[in-house]
Amino acid sequence: MNVTGPLPSRRLRGGLRLTELGFGAAQLGNLHRETSDADAEGAVAAAWDAGIRYFDTAPHYGLGLSERRLGAALAGRPRAEFMVSTKVGRLLVPNPGAARRADDGGFAVPADLRRVWDFSRDGVLRSLEGSLERLGLDRVDIVYLHDPDDHGEQAATSGVDTLVELRDQGVVGAIGAGMNQSAMLAELVRRCDLDLVMLAGRYTLLDQRALDDLLPLAEERGVGVVAAGVYNSGLLSRDRPAPGATYDYLPAPAALVARAHTLADRCERHGTTLPAAAVAYPLRHRAVVSVVLGARDARQSAANAERYRSWPPEELWADLAQDGLVPDITGAPAERATENGSASRTRNHQGPAA
């Protein structure tokens, strides 16, 4: 699928815009299994052709492999036309004698490097320097503190202070934190001067706990939310839950599988699919600026874009809310930029402009 320009975008308070659909590059780092260089390049190319202009990566993803592949795939494209985010907190250092061993962090790569937690000023600066080298870029647009669950105080002090310094110097455009929990992200938003956060798995069709803490606070303070993990690692990724489906990377509990089937029934009733609803649901909230989906090859990138464009009818949300399957929310952004730079106004919280 080719389009004439980027997908609609939503604005961060500092002025940066993210396309409503973003590309998550963890699979480019051989997440769980190997991805070929050709497939990685094809995934990025297909995402670009579909109008995606926001690309997220991290040193953690394949011990730098994701950053190298993403940078190579974006090379030659107009730098002003895309946004790249990476992360700090896991510093990559040499791991002598381990090159023959496999990485133990979930990626199918040699363990010639190892991750060292470091949210100090020096650690943040060294991490970002390494990321720029691997990406082949002279700047990234967004830097997140990556999974500071067990390092909250250092992340909230030296980590954030360093990112603020980089933002003030114009080295990066926006700063934030990315986690799989909403409570600590809410605390960071409360304490620190962040522009956005990336929340994985905690604002989905099956898990809306972020409505209790992070999302109201983010909306109040003008902090953007990037929603990741919207399939909860697999349970919502197919029209019907597959046998052995996972939820948060573990076997899905029977009760959640039954609930996913019920959601799929309602989606079919309204002429849509469970994955399309999973992509659209977070974007209905006013604080959410983008949904990031991973892709391993061109086919998956095209499928992600198709799901984004297959916006469910508004009646679906009313149906789900009426029966208590998902909370009723209001407040999708009224305006966002389209490919020609003009504003497209949504109707009654409807979805992407065609």
Protein Blocks (a to p, Z undefined) as FASTA:
>chain_A
ZZfbdcdddddfkopacdfbdcdfklmnopoiacdfklmmmmmmmmmmnopabdcddfkl
onhmlmmmmmmmmgopafklpccdddehiacdddehilmpccfehpacdfkbccdddfbf
klmmmmmmmmmmmnopabdfbdcdehillmmmmmmmmmmmmmmmmmmnomambdcdddfb
fklmmmmmmmpccfbdcdehiacfklcklmmmmmmmmmmnopacddehklnoolmmpfbd
cehiaeehiacdfklmmmmmmmmmmmmmnopafklmmmmmmmmpmklmbdcdddfbfklm
mmmmmmmmmcccfklmmmmmmnopaccdehiafbdcdfkopacddeehiacdZZ
